[in-house]
Amino acid sequence: MPKMNLSHFEAAILFALFASIVLGVITKRTDQERLRYGVRCFVYFVAALVGLGWLMYLGHG
Amino acid sequence: MATDQAKAPSIGTWAPVVGLGWLIPGGGHFLLKRTGRGTLLLVSVLSMFLLGLMMRGAMFQPQTGDILTTIIYCGGFLGDLASGLLYLLATWLGYAQPDVAGHVHDYGTKFLVGAGLLNVLAIVDAYEIATGKKD
C-alpha cells in the first residue's frame, strides 16, 4: 500500500467531498434534491474550513 | 402498543439488508436494487477507508479508564468496526499501524473512523428503505 502525504487542506477537502456525497445520497428523496443537498453540504464544509482556517490564523497573531 | 407491534416490520425484512450493508458498504442498497446509490456509497466509504490506510492512520483498540479515554477509544473502535469487511480484512491481513505523531497519520485515523461512521449512515438509510419508511 503506497504511503500518501497530504496537506491539511487537501485531506480536509477529500473528507468534505466523501462526507457530502454520502449525506446527499442518504438524506433526500429525489436525485435532483440529493445532488443539490450534496453540493450544498460540500460548499458549507469548504466555507467552514476556510473560515476556521482564517480564524486560527488571525487568532494566532 | 399492540397496534405498534403489529405494524413493526419483521426482522426478516431488514436484517439481511443491515447485515450486508455493514459487511459491504452500500451492500444493503444493492440488495434493495438501489444500485446507483449503493455504488456512490461504496465508492465514498471505500475511498475514505483506503485513503486512511495510505495515510497510515491507526486503528483504535478498546480501552477503559477515565470517561474521556473510554469514549474516545471504545467509540473509535466501534467507528472502525462499522466499516465491516474493510476493517476485518485490514486487520486480518496484518495492518497494525501504531499511533504516531503527525498530521497525516492523524487525518488517516480520522478517515478510517469517518469511513465507518459514513457506513453507519448508509446502513440506517438501507434499513429505512427496507422497512418502507422511504424510497
N, CA and C atoms of all chains as a GROMACS GRO file, in nm:
protein
  588
    1MET      N    1   0.086  -0.120   0.000
    1MET     CA    2   0.000   0.000   0.000
    1MET      C    3   0.089   0.125   0.000
    2PRO      N    4   0.079   0.209  -0.104
    2PRO     CA    5   0.164   0.329  -0.109
    2PRO      C    6   0.130   0.427   0.003
    3LYS      N    7   0.232   0.499   0.048
    3LYS     CA    8   0.207   0.597   0.153
    3LYS      C    9   0.170   0.730   0.089
    4MET      N   10   0.076   0.799   0.151
    4MET     CA   11   0.027   0.924   0.094
    4MET      C   12   0.053   1.038   0.190
    5ASN      N   13   0.104   1.148   0.136
    5ASN     CA   14   0.124   1.267   0.217
    5ASN      C   15   0.034   1.377   0.164
    6LEU      N   16  -0.057   1.422   0.245
    6LEU     CA   17  -0.148   1.528   0.204
    6LEU      C   18  -0.134   1.645   0.301
    7SER      N   19  -0.162   1.764   0.249
    7SER     CA   20  -0.164   1.881   0.338
    7SER      C   21  -0.296   1.879   0.416
    8HIS      N   22  -0.304   1.964   0.520
    8HIS     CA   23  -0.429   1.977   0.594
    8HIS      C   24  -0.545   2.006   0.499
    9PHE      N   25  -0.520   2.100   0.408
    9PHE     CA   26  -0.628   2.145   0.318
    9PHE      C   27  -0.674   2.032   0.227
   10GLU      N   28  -0.578   1.960   0.168
   10GLU     CA   29  -0.615   1.851   0.076
   10GLU      C   30  -0.693   1.742   0.150
   11ALA      N   31  -0.645   1.705   0.269
   11ALA     CA   32  -0.713   1.600   0.346
   11ALA      C   33  -0.854   1.644   0.384
   12ALA      N   34  -0.868   1.769   0.427
   12ALA     CA   35  -1.000   1.817   0.470
   12ALA      C   36  -1.095   1.827   0.351
   13ILE      N   37  -1.043   1.865   0.234
   13ILE     CA   38  -1.128   1.874   0.113
   13ILE      C   39  -1.177   1.734   0.075
   14LEU      N   40  -1.088   1.635   0.080
   14LEU     CA   41  -1.128   1.498   0.046
   14LEU      C   42  -1.232   1.446   0.145
   15PHE      N   43  -1.210   1.475   0.274
   15PHE     CA   44  -1.307   1.435   0.376
   15PHE      C   45  -1.444   1.498   0.346
   16ALA      N   46  -1.441   1.628   0.314
   16ALA     CA   47  -1.565   1.700   0.284
   16ALA      C   48  -1.634   1.641   0.162
   17LEU      N   49  -1.557   1.606   0.061
   17LEU     CA   50  -1.614   1.552  -0.062
   17LEU      C   51  -1.689   1.421  -0.036
   18PHE      N   52  -1.623   1.326   0.030
   18PHE     CA   53  -1.686   1.196   0.052
   18PHE      C   54  -1.802   1.205   0.151
   19ALA      N   55  -1.786   1.285   0.254
   19ALA     CA   56  -1.896   1.302   0.351
   19ALA      C   57  -2.016   1.367   0.283
   20SER      N   58  -1.992   1.464   0.194
   20SER     CA   59  -2.102   1.531   0.124
   20SER      C   60  -2.175   1.435   0.031
   21ILE      N   61  -2.098   1.349  -0.037
   21ILE     CA   62  -2.163   1.252  -0.127
   21ILE      C   63  -2.258   1.162  -0.047
   22VAL      N   64  -2.207   1.110   0.066
   22VAL     CA   65  -2.291   1.019   0.147
   22VAL      C   66  -2.412   1.094   0.204
   23LEU      N   67  -2.390   1.215   0.255
   23LEU     CA   68  -2.502   1.291   0.310
   23LEU      C   69  -2.606   1.321   0.203
   24GLY      N   70  -2.558   1.353   0.083
   24GLY     CA   71  -2.652   1.378  -0.027
   24GLY      C   72  -2.731   1.254  -0.064
   25VAL      N   73  -2.663   1.139  -0.069
   25VAL     CA   74  -2.729   1.015  -0.112
   25VAL      C   75  -2.837   0.972  -0.012
   26ILE      N   76  -2.809   0.988   0.116
   26ILE     CA   77  -2.900   0.926   0.215
   26ILE      C   78  -3.012   1.018   0.263
   27THR      N   79  -3.002   1.149   0.238
   27THR     CA   80  -3.100   1.235   0.306
   27THR      C   81  -3.225   1.266   0.226
   28LYS      N   82  -3.215   1.292   0.100
   28LYS     CA   83  -3.330   1.344   0.025
   28LYS      C   84  -3.401   1.235  -0.054
   29ARG      N   85  -3.512   1.273  -0.117
   29ARG     CA   86  -3.598   1.173  -0.180
   29ARG      C   87  -3.585   1.165  -0.332
   30THR      N   88  -3.546   1.274  -0.397
   30THR     CA   89  -3.527   1.268  -0.543
   30THR      C   90  -3.380   1.294  -0.575
   31ASP      N   91  -3.340   1.250  -0.695
   31ASP     CA   92  -3.199   1.266  -0.734
   31ASP      C   93  -3.160   1.413  -0.742
   32GLN      N   94  -3.254   1.494  -0.791
   32GLN     CA   95  -3.226   1.639  -0.801
   32GLN      C   96  -3.199   1.698  -0.663
   33GLU      N   97  -3.284   1.661  -0.566
   33GLU     CA   98  -3.266   1.712  -0.428
   33GLU      C   99  -3.137   1.660  -0.367
   34ARG      N  100  -3.106   1.534  -0.396
   34ARG     CA  101  -2.982   1.474  -0.343
   34ARG      C  102  -2.860   1.548  -0.394
   35LEU      N  103  -2.860   1.577  -0.525
   35LEU     CA  104  -2.747   1.648  -0.585
   35LEU      C  105  -2.732   1.786  -0.523
   36ARG      N  106  -2.843   1.857  -0.512
   36ARG     CA  107  -2.839   1.992  -0.455
   36ARG      C  108  -2.788   1.988  -0.311
   37TYR      N  109  -2.841   1.893  -0.233
   37TYR     CA  110  -2.802   1.885  -0.092
   37TYR      C  111  -2.655   1.848  -0.077
   38GLY      N  112  -2.609   1.755  -0.162
   38GLY     CA  113  -2.468   1.715  -0.157
   38GLY      C  114  -2.376   1.832  -0.188
   39VAL      N  115  -2.411   1.908  -0.294
   39VAL     CA  116  -2.330   2.024  -0.332
   39VAL      C  117  -2.334   2.129  -0.220
   40ARG      N  118  -2.453   2.150  -0.163
   40ARG     CA  119  -2.465   2.248  -0.055
   40ARG      C  120  -2.379   2.208   0.066
   41CYS      N  121  -2.384   2.080   0.101
   41CYS     CA  122  -2.301   2.032   0.214
   41CYS      C  123  -2.154   2.057   0.187
   42PHE      N  124  -2.112   2.027   0.062
   42PHE     CA  125  -1.970   2.045   0.028
   42PHE      C  126  -1.931   2.192   0.039
   43VAL      N  127  -2.017   2.281  -0.011
   43VAL     CA  128  -1.989   2.426  -0.002
   43VAL      C  129  -1.980   2.468   0.144
   44TYR      N  130  -2.071   2.419   0.227
   44TYR     CA  131  -2.067   2.453   0.371
   44TYR      C  132  -1.939   2.402   0.436
   45PHE      N  133  -1.900   2.279   0.402
   45PHE     CA  134  -1.775   2.222   0.456
   45PHE      C  135  -1.656   2.312   0.420
   46VAL      N  136  -1.649   2.350   0.292
   46VAL     CA  137  -1.535   2.430   0.246
   46VAL      C  138  -1.539   2.568   0.310
   47ALA      N  139  -1.658   2.627   0.321
   47ALA     CA  140  -1.671   2.759   0.384
   47ALA      C  141  -1.625   2.752   0.530
   48ALA      N  142  -1.666   2.646   0.601
   48ALA     CA  143  -1.625   2.630   0.741
   48ALA      C  144  -1.474   2.610   0.750
   49LEU      N  145  -1.421   2.534   0.655
   49LEU     CA  146  -1.276   2.506   0.652
   49LEU      C  147  -1.196   2.634   0.634
   50VAL      N  148  -1.236   2.714   0.534
   50VAL     CA  149  -1.164   2.840   0.507
   50VAL      C  150  -1.185   2.938   0.622
   51GLY      N  151  -1.310   2.947   0.671
   51GLY     CA  152  -1.341   3.040   0.780
   51GLY      C  153  -1.263   3.007   0.907
   52LEU      N  154  -1.263   2.880   0.945
   52LEU     CA  155  -1.190   2.840   1.066
   52LEU      C  156  -1.039   2.855   1.047
   53GLY      N  157  -0.993   2.831   0.924
   53GLY     CA  158  -0.851   2.850   0.895
   53GLY      C  159  -0.809   2.995   0.918
   54TRP      N  160  -0.889   3.088   0.864
   54TRP     CA  161  -0.860   3.231   0.884
   54TRP      C  162  -0.870   3.269   1.032
   55LEU      N  163  -0.972   3.213   1.099
   55LEU     CA  164  -0.991   3.244   1.242
   55LEU      C  165  -0.867   3.202   1.322
   56MET      N  166  -0.816   3.083   1.292
   56MET     CA  167  -0.697   3.034   1.365
   56MET      C  168  -0.574   3.118   1.329
   57TYR      N  169  -0.566   3.155   1.200
   57TYR     CA  170  -0.452   3.237   1.155
   57TYR      C  171  -0.453   3.372   1.226
   58LEU      N  172  -0.571   3.437   1.227
   58LEU     CA  173  -0.581   3.569   1.290
   58LEU      C  174  -0.568   3.560   1.442
   59GLY      N  175  -0.624   3.452   1.500
   59GLY     CA  176  -0.616   3.433   1.645
   59GLY      C  177  -0.475   3.406   1.693
   60HIS      N  178  -0.397   3.344   1.602
   60HIS     CA  179  -0.260   3.310   1.639
   60HIS      C  180  -0.170   3.433   1.644
   61GLY      N  181  -0.209   3.537   1.569
   61GLY     CA  182  -0.135   3.664   1.573
   61GLY      C  183  -0.017   3.670   1.482
   62MET      N  184  -5.011   0.028   2.165
   62MET     CA  185  -4.894  -0.060   2.182
   62MET      C  186  -4.908  -0.184   2.094
   63ALA      N  187  -5.026  -0.249   2.105
   63ALA     CA  188  -5.048  -0.368   2.024
   63ALA      C  189  -5.048  -0.331   1.877
   64THR      N  190  -5.101  -0.212   1.843
   64THR     CA  191  -5.103  -0.168   1.704
   64THR      C  192  -4.962  -0.143   1.654
   65ASP      N  193  -4.879  -0.081   1.740
   65ASP     CA  194  -4.740  -0.055   1.704
   65ASP      C  195  -4.666  -0.185   1.675
   66GLN      N  196  -4.689  -0.286   1.761
   66GLN     CA  197  -4.621  -0.414   1.742
   66GLN      C  198  -4.666  -0.479   1.612
   67ALA      N  199  -4.798  -0.464   1.581
   67ALA     CA  200  -4.848  -0.524   1.459
   67ALA      C  201  -4.786  -0.459   1.336
   68LYS      N  202  -4.757  -0.328   1.347
   68LYS     CA  203  -4.701  -0.254   1.234
   68LYS      C  204  -4.549  -0.269   1.224
   69ALA      N  205  -4.486  -0.317   1.332
   69ALA     CA  206  -4.340  -0.328   1.331
   69ALA      C  207  -4.295  -0.427   1.223
   70PRO      N  208  -4.198  -0.385   1.140
   70PRO     CA  209  -4.153  -0.475   1.034
   70PRO      C  210  -4.082  -0.597   1.092
   71SER      N  211  -4.099  -0.710   1.026
   71SER     CA  212  -4.036  -0.832   1.077
   71SER      C  213  -3.886  -0.823   1.054
   72ILE      N  214  -3.814  -0.894   1.140
   72ILE     CA  215  -3.667  -0.890   1.133
   72ILE      C  216  -3.615  -0.943   0.999
   73GLY      N  217  -3.693  -1.034   0.940
   73GLY     CA  218  -3.652  -1.092   0.812
   73GLY      C  219  -3.648  -0.991   0.699
   74THR      N  220  -3.724  -0.882   0.712
   74THR     CA  221  -3.725  -0.783   0.603
   74THR      C  222  -3.603  -0.692   0.607
   75TRP      N  223  -3.550  -0.668   0.727
   75TRP     CA  224  -3.439  -0.571   0.733
   75TRP      C  225  -3.304  -0.630   0.775
   76ALA      N  226  -3.305  -0.744   0.846
   76ALA     CA  227  -3.178  -0.798   0.896
   76ALA      C  228  -3.077  -0.829   0.785
   77PRO      N  229  -3.118  -0.895   0.674
   77PRO     CA  230  -3.018  -0.921   0.569
   77PRO      C  231  -2.963  -0.792   0.509
   78VAL      N  232  -3.050  -0.692   0.496
   78VAL     CA  233  -3.007  -0.563   0.439
   78VAL      C  234  -2.906  -0.495   0.530
   79VAL      N  235  -2.937  -0.494   0.661
   79VAL     CA  236  -2.847  -0.432   0.758
   79VAL      C  237  -2.715  -0.509   0.765
   80GLY      N  238  -2.724  -0.640   0.768
   80GLY     CA  239  -2.604  -0.724   0.777
   80GLY      C  240  -2.512  -0.706   0.657
   81LEU      N  241  -2.573  -0.711   0.537
   81LEU     CA  242  -2.492  -0.693   0.416
   81LEU      C  243  -2.440  -0.551   0.406
   82GLY      N  244  -2.523  -0.455   0.448
   82GLY     CA  245  -2.481  -0.314   0.447
   82GLY      C  246  -2.363  -0.290   0.538
   83TRP      N  247  -2.358  -0.362   0.650
   83TRP     CA  248  -2.243  -0.348   0.739
   83TRP      C  249  -2.119  -0.411   0.677
   84LEU      N  250  -2.135  -0.534   0.625
   84LEU     CA  251  -2.018  -0.605   0.571
   84LEU      C  252  -1.960  -0.534   0.449
   85ILE      N  253  -2.049  -0.497   0.356
   85ILE     CA  254  -2.005  -0.431   0.232
   85ILE      C  255  -2.074  -0.295   0.225
   86PRO      N  256  -1.999  -0.186   0.233
   86PRO     CA  257  -2.062  -0.054   0.225
   86PRO      C  258  -2.148  -0.042   0.098
   87GLY      N  259  -2.272  -0.003   0.116
   87GLY     CA  260  -2.365   0.006   0.002
   87GLY      C  261  -2.431  -0.126  -0.032
   88GLY      N  262  -2.390  -0.233   0.036
   88GLY     CA  263  -2.444  -0.367   0.006
   88GLY      C  264  -2.594  -0.376   0.030
   89GLY      N  265  -2.642  -0.310   0.133
   89GLY     CA  266  -2.786  -0.310   0.160
   89GLY      C  267  -2.863  -0.247   0.046
   90HIS      N  268  -2.808  -0.140  -0.011
   90HIS     CA  269  -2.873  -0.074  -0.124
   90HIS      C  270  -2.871  -0.163  -0.248
   91PHE      N  271  -2.761  -0.236  -0.267
   91PHE     CA  272  -2.756  -0.328  -0.381
   91PHE      C  273  -2.863  -0.436  -0.366
   92LEU      N  274  -2.878  -0.486  -0.244
   92LEU     CA  275  -2.979  -0.590  -0.218
   92LEU      C  276  -3.120  -0.538  -0.245
   93LEU      N  277  -3.139  -0.409  -0.222
   93LEU     CA  278  -3.270  -0.347  -0.243
   93LEU      C  279  -3.285  -0.288  -0.384
   94LYS      N  280  -3.189  -0.322  -0.471
   94LYS     CA  281  -3.190  -0.278  -0.611
   94LYS      C  282  -3.175  -0.126  -0.626
   95ARG      N  283  -3.108  -0.063  -0.531
   95ARG     CA  284  -3.074   0.079  -0.546
   95ARG      C  285  -2.926   0.086  -0.584
   96THR      N  286  -2.896   0.040  -0.706
   96THR     CA  287  -2.756   0.023  -0.743
   96THR      C  288  -2.680   0.155  -0.756
   97GLY      N  289  -2.747   0.257  -0.808
   97GLY     CA  290  -2.680   0.386  -0.825
   97GLY      C  291  -2.636   0.444  -0.692
   98ARG      N  292  -2.728   0.445  -0.596
   98ARG     CA  293  -2.695   0.499  -0.465
   98ARG      C  294  -2.596   0.408  -0.393
   99GLY      N  295  -2.614   0.276  -0.410
   99GLY     CA  296  -2.522   0.181  -0.348
   99GLY      C  297  -2.380   0.201  -0.399
  100THR      N  298  -2.367   0.225  -0.530
  100THR     CA  299  -2.234   0.245  -0.588
  100THR      C  300  -2.169   0.371  -0.531
  101LEU      N  301  -2.247   0.480  -0.522
  101LEU     CA  302  -2.192   0.604  -0.466
  101LEU      C  303  -2.146   0.584  -0.321
  102LEU      N  304  -2.226   0.510  -0.243
  102LEU     CA  305  -2.189   0.484  -0.103
  102LEU      C  306  -2.064   0.397  -0.096
  103LEU      N  307  -2.061   0.293  -0.181
  103LEU     CA  308  -1.945   0.204  -0.182
  103LEU      C  309  -1.817   0.281  -0.218
  104VAL      N  310  -1.825   0.361  -0.324
  104VAL     CA  311  -1.707   0.436  -0.369
  104VAL      C  312  -1.661   0.534  -0.260
  105SER      N  313  -1.757   0.602  -0.197
  105SER     CA  314  -1.720   0.703  -0.096
  105SER      C  315  -1.656   0.637   0.026
  106VAL      N  316  -1.721   0.535   0.080
  106VAL     CA  317  -1.669   0.471   0.202
  106VAL      C  318  -1.536   0.400   0.172
  107LEU      N  319  -1.532   0.330   0.058
  107LEU     CA  320  -1.409   0.258   0.022
  107LEU      C  321  -1.293   0.357   0.001
  108SER      N  322  -1.319   0.466  -0.069
  108SER     CA  323  -1.213   0.566  -0.094
  108SER      C  324  -1.162   0.623   0.038
  109MET      N  325  -1.256   0.654   0.126
  109MET     CA  326  -1.217   0.714   0.253
  109MET      C  327  -1.133   0.614   0.336
  110PHE      N  328  -1.175   0.489   0.335
  110PHE     CA  329  -1.101   0.387   0.411
  110PHE      C  330  -0.961   0.367   0.351
  111LEU      N  331  -0.953   0.358   0.218
  111LEU     CA  332  -0.823   0.337   0.154
  111LEU      C  333  -0.730   0.457   0.176
  112LEU      N  334  -0.787   0.578   0.168
  112LEU     CA  335  -0.706   0.698   0.196
  112LEU      C  336  -0.654   0.695   0.340
  113GLY      N  337  -0.739   0.650   0.432
  113GLY     CA  338  -0.698   0.636   0.572
  113GLY      C  339  -0.581   0.539   0.587
  114LEU      N  340  -0.590   0.426   0.513
  114LEU     CA  341  -0.479   0.329   0.518
  114LEU      C  342  -0.352   0.388   0.458
  115MET      N  343  -0.368   0.459   0.344
  115MET     CA  344  -0.250   0.515   0.276
  115MET      C  345  -0.186   0.628   0.358
  116MET      N  346  -0.267   0.692   0.441
  116MET     CA  347  -0.210   0.794   0.530
  116MET      C  348  -0.158   0.732   0.659
  117ARG      N  349  -0.163   0.599   0.663
  117ARG     CA  350  -0.112   0.523   0.778
  117ARG      C  351  -0.181   0.563   0.910
  118GLY      N  352  -0.313   0.572   0.900
  118GLY     CA  353  -0.391   0.601   1.020
  118GLY      C  354  -0.391   0.481   1.114
  119ALA      N  355  -0.413   0.507   1.241
  119ALA     CA  356  -0.415   0.399   1.342
  119ALA      C  357  -0.557   0.350   1.363
  120MET      N  358  -0.570   0.219   1.389
  120MET     CA  359  -0.700   0.163   1.426
  120MET      C  360  -0.712   0.173   1.579
  121PHE      N  361  -0.829   0.210   1.626
  121PHE     CA  362  -0.850   0.219   1.771
  121PHE      C  363  -0.866   0.080   1.832
  122GLN      N  364  -0.809   0.062   1.949
  122GLN     CA  365  -0.833  -0.059   2.029
  122GLN      C  366  -0.913  -0.016   2.152
  123PRO      N  367  -1.017  -0.094   2.189
  123PRO     CA  368  -1.097  -0.051   2.305
  123PRO      C  369  -1.014  -0.043   2.432
  124GLN      N  370  -1.026   0.070   2.500
  124GLN     CA  371  -0.954   0.092   2.627
  124GLN      C  372  -1.050   0.156   2.724
  125THR      N  373  -1.035   0.121   2.848
  125THR     CA  374  -1.116   0.187   2.951
  125THR      C  375  -1.023   0.258   3.049
  126GLY      N  376  -1.079   0.352   3.120
  126GLY     CA  377  -1.003   0.431   3.216
  126GLY      C  378  -1.093   0.544   3.259
  127ASP      N  379  -1.046   0.667   3.242
  127ASP     CA  380  -1.138   0.778   3.271
  127ASP      C  381  -1.241   0.787   3.158
  128ILE      N  382  -1.344   0.867   3.181
  128ILE     CA  383  -1.458   0.869   3.089
  128ILE      C  384  -1.418   0.909   2.948
  129LEU      N  385  -1.326   1.006   2.937
  129LEU     CA  386  -1.284   1.054   2.805
  129LEU      C  387  -1.210   0.944   2.727
  130THR      N  388  -1.120   0.874   2.798
  130THR     CA  389  -1.047   0.764   2.734
  130THR      C  390  -1.143   0.657   2.685
  131THR      N  391  -1.241   0.622   2.770
  131THR     CA  392  -1.337   0.518   2.734
  131THR      C  393  -1.416   0.560   2.611
  132ILE      N  394  -1.464   0.684   2.610
  132ILE     CA  395  -1.545   0.732   2.497
  132ILE      C  396  -1.462   0.734   2.369
  133ILE      N  397  -1.342   0.788   2.377
  133ILE     CA  398  -1.260   0.802   2.256
  133ILE      C  399  -1.219   0.665   2.200
  134TYR      N  400  -1.167   0.579   2.288
  134TYR     CA  401  -1.111   0.453   2.237
  134TYR      C  402  -1.219   0.350   2.204
  135CYS      N  403  -1.323   0.339   2.290
  135CYS     CA  404  -1.430   0.244   2.259
  135CYS      C  405  -1.514   0.296   2.141
  136GLY      N  406  -1.541   0.427   2.141
  136GLY     CA  407  -1.615   0.486   2.029
  136GLY      C  408  -1.537   0.475   1.899
  137GLY      N  409  -1.407   0.502   1.905
  137GLY     CA  410  -1.323   0.490   1.787
  137GLY      C  411  -1.318   0.348   1.735
  138PHE      N  412  -1.311   0.252   1.828
  138PHE     CA  413  -1.310   0.111   1.788
  138PHE      C  414  -1.440   0.074   1.717
  139LEU      N  415  -1.553   0.120   1.772
  139LEU     CA  416  -1.683   0.092   1.709
  139LEU      C  417  -1.691   0.158   1.571
  140GLY      N  418  -1.637   0.281   1.561
  140GLY     CA  419  -1.634   0.350   1.432
  140GLY      C  420  -1.552   0.273   1.330
  141ASP      N  421  -1.436   0.223   1.371
  141ASP     CA  422  -1.353   0.142   1.281
  141ASP      C  423  -1.426   0.014   1.239
  142LEU      N  424  -1.488  -0.050   1.338
  142LEU     CA  425  -1.557  -0.177   1.315
  142LEU      C  426  -1.675  -0.161   1.220
  143ALA      N  427  -1.734  -0.041   1.217
  143ALA     CA  428  -1.852  -0.017   1.134
  143ALA      C  429  -1.820  -0.024   0.984
  144SER      N  430  -1.690  -0.023   0.949
  144SER     CA  431  -1.655  -0.036   0.807
  144SER      C  432  -1.672  -0.179   0.757
  145GLY      N  433  -1.702  -0.271   0.848
  145GLY     CA  434  -1.733  -0.410   0.810
  145GLY      C  435  -1.613  -0.485   0.757
  146LEU      N  436  -1.633  -0.542   0.637
  146LEU     CA  437  -1.530  -0.629   0.578
  146LEU      C  438  -1.399  -0.554   0.555
  147LEU      N  439  -1.407  -0.424   0.528
  147LEU     CA  440  -1.284  -0.346   0.505
  147LEU      C  441  -1.197  -0.349   0.630
  148TYR      N  442  -1.260  -0.328   0.746
  148TYR     CA  443  -1.185  -0.330   0.873
  148TYR      C  444  -1.134  -0.472   0.901
  149LEU      N  445  -1.224  -0.571   0.884
  149LEU     CA  446  -1.185  -0.708   0.915
  149LEU      C  447  -1.068  -0.754   0.826
  150LEU      N  448  -1.077  -0.723   0.696
  150LEU     CA  449  -0.969  -0.762   0.604
  150LEU      C  450  -0.838  -0.692   0.641
  151ALA      N  451  -0.846  -0.562   0.668
  151ALA     CA  452  -0.724  -0.487   0.700
  151ALA      C  453  -0.657  -0.545   0.824
  152THR      N  454  -0.734  -0.578   0.926
  152THR     CA  455  -0.672  -0.630   1.049
  152THR      C  456  -0.626  -0.775   1.030
  153TRP      N  457  -0.706  -0.855   0.957
  153TRP     CA  458  -0.666  -0.993   0.933
  153TRP      C  459  -0.539  -1.001   0.848
  154LEU      N  460  -0.523  -0.903   0.757
  154LEU     CA  461  -0.403  -0.902   0.671
  154LEU      C  462  -0.284  -0.836   0.740
  155GLY      N  463  -0.302  -0.801   0.866
  155GLY     CA  464  -0.188  -0.757   0.947
  155GLY      C  465  -0.167  -0.608   0.957
  156TYR      N  466  -0.266  -0.528   0.917
  156TYR     CA  467  -0.249  -0.383   0.930
  156TYR      C  468  -0.253  -0.345   1.077
  157ALA      N  469  -0.143  -0.297   1.129
  157ALA     CA  470  -0.138  -0.259   1.271
  157ALA      C  471  -0.046  -0.139   1.285
  158GLN      N  472  -0.096  -0.026   1.239
  158GLN     CA  473  -0.015   0.097   1.244
  158GLN      C  474  -0.018   0.154   1.386
  159PRO      N  475   0.100   0.175   1.445
  159PRO     CA  476   0.098   0.240   1.577
  159PRO      C  477   0.056   0.386   1.566
  160ASP      N  478   0.003   0.439   1.674
  160ASP     CA  479  -0.043   0.578   1.677
  160ASP      C  480   0.079   0.669   1.693
  161VAL      N  481   0.119   0.733   1.584
  161VAL     CA  482   0.237   0.820   1.590
  161VAL      C  483   0.197   0.965   1.565
  162ALA      N  484   0.286   1.055   1.602
  162ALA     CA  485   0.256   1.198   1.586
  162ALA      C  486   0.267   1.239   1.440
  163GLY      N  487   0.192   1.338   1.403
  163GLY     CA  488   0.198   1.390   1.266
  163GLY      C  489   0.059   1.410   1.210
  164HIS      N  490   0.040   1.518   1.134
  164HIS     CA  491  -0.095   1.549   1.091
  164HIS      C  492  -0.148   1.450   0.988
  165VAL      N  493  -0.059   1.392   0.907
  165VAL     CA  494  -0.106   1.296   0.806
  165VAL      C  495  -0.158   1.170   0.873
  166HIS      N  496  -0.084   1.117   0.970
  166HIS     CA  497  -0.130   0.998   1.045
  166HIS      C  498  -0.262   1.029   1.117
  167ASP      N  499  -0.268   1.148   1.171
  167ASP     CA  500  -0.387   1.188   1.246
  167ASP      C  501  -0.510   1.193   1.155
  168TYR      N  502  -0.492   1.254   1.037
  168TYR     CA  503  -0.601   1.256   0.939
  168TYR      C  504  -0.637   1.113   0.898
  169GLY      N  505  -0.536   1.028   0.881
  169GLY     CA  506  -0.561   0.889   0.842
  169GLY      C  507  -0.650   0.818   0.943
  170THR      N  508  -0.618   0.839   1.073
  170THR     CA  509  -0.700   0.778   1.179
  170THR      C  510  -0.845   0.827   1.170
  171LYS      N  511  -0.861   0.956   1.145
  171LYS     CA  512  -0.996   1.013   1.135
  171LYS      C  513  -1.067   0.964   1.009
  172PHE      N  514  -0.993   0.946   0.901
  172PHE     CA  515  -1.053   0.893   0.778
  172PHE      C  516  -1.104   0.751   0.801
  173LEU      N  517  -1.028   0.671   0.874
  173LEU     CA  518  -1.070   0.532   0.900
  173LEU      C  519  -1.197   0.529   0.983
  174VAL      N  520  -1.203   0.611   1.087
  174VAL     CA  521  -1.324   0.616   1.169
  174VAL      C  522  -1.439   0.679   1.089
  175GLY      N  523  -1.407   0.784   1.014
  175GLY     CA  524  -1.510   0.852   0.934
  175GLY      C  525  -1.574   0.758   0.832
  176ALA      N  526  -1.493   0.671   0.771
  176ALA     CA  527  -1.547   0.575   0.675
  176ALA      C  528  -1.651   0.486   0.744
  177GLY      N  529  -1.619   0.441   0.864
  177GLY     CA  530  -1.714   0.357   0.939
  177GLY      C  531  -1.841   0.433   0.975
  178LEU      N  532  -1.826   0.559   1.014
  178LEU     CA  533  -1.944   0.637   1.053
  178LEU      C  534  -2.032   0.666   0.931
  179LEU      N  535  -1.969   0.690   0.816
  179LEU     CA  536  -2.050   0.710   0.695
  179LEU      C  537  -2.123   0.580   0.659
  180ASN      N  538  -2.058   0.467   0.685
  180ASN     CA  539  -2.124   0.339   0.660
  180ASN      C  540  -2.244   0.319   0.752
  181VAL      N  541  -2.233   0.369   0.876
  181VAL     CA  542  -2.348   0.361   0.967
  181VAL      C  543  -2.467   0.438   0.908
  182LEU      N  544  -2.440   0.556   0.851
  182LEU     CA  545  -2.547   0.634   0.788
  182LEU      C  546  -2.608   0.556   0.671
  183ALA      N  547  -2.521   0.491   0.594
  183ALA     CA  548  -2.570   0.412   0.480
  183ALA      C  549  -2.656   0.296   0.528
  184ILE      N  550  -2.616   0.232   0.639
  184ILE     CA  551  -2.692   0.120   0.694
  184ILE      C  552  -2.830   0.167   0.740
  185VAL      N  553  -2.834   0.282   0.808
  185VAL     CA  554  -2.963   0.335   0.855
  185VAL      C  555  -3.053   0.366   0.737
  186ASP      N  556  -2.994   0.422   0.630
  186ASP     CA  557  -3.073   0.453   0.510
  186ASP      C  558  -3.129   0.325   0.449
  187ALA      N  559  -3.044   0.221   0.440
  187ALA     CA  560  -3.089   0.093   0.384
  187ALA      C  561  -3.201   0.033   0.470
  188TYR      N  562  -3.186   0.046   0.602
  188TYR     CA  563  -3.290  -0.004   0.694
  188TYR      C  564  -3.423   0.067   0.668
  189GLU      N  565  -3.418   0.198   0.651
  189GLU     CA  566  -3.541   0.275   0.628
  189GLU      C  567  -3.605   0.238   0.495
  190ILE      N  568  -3.522   0.210   0.395
  190ILE     CA  569  -3.577   0.168   0.265
  190ILE      C  570  -3.641   0.030   0.280
  191ALA      N  571  -3.570  -0.060   0.350
  191ALA     CA  572  -3.621  -0.198   0.365
  191ALA      C  573  -3.752  -0.203   0.441
  192THR      N  574  -3.770  -0.113   0.537
  192THR     CA  575  -3.893  -0.114   0.618
  192THR      C  576  -4.001  -0.023   0.560
  193GLY      N  577  -3.975   0.034   0.443
  193GLY     CA  578  -4.078   0.114   0.374
  193GLY      C  579  -4.094   0.255   0.427
  194LYS      N  580  -3.998   0.301   0.508
  194LYS     CA  581  -4.011   0.438   0.560
  194LYS      C  582  -3.969   0.541   0.456
  195LYS      N  583  -3.892   0.500   0.358
  195LYS     CA  584  -3.855   0.590   0.248
  195LYS      C  585  -3.828   0.508   0.123
  196ASP      N  586  -3.816   0.579   0.012
  196ASP     CA  587  -3.795   0.513  -0.118
  196ASP      C  588  -3.654   0.463  -0.138
   0.00000   0.00000   0.00000
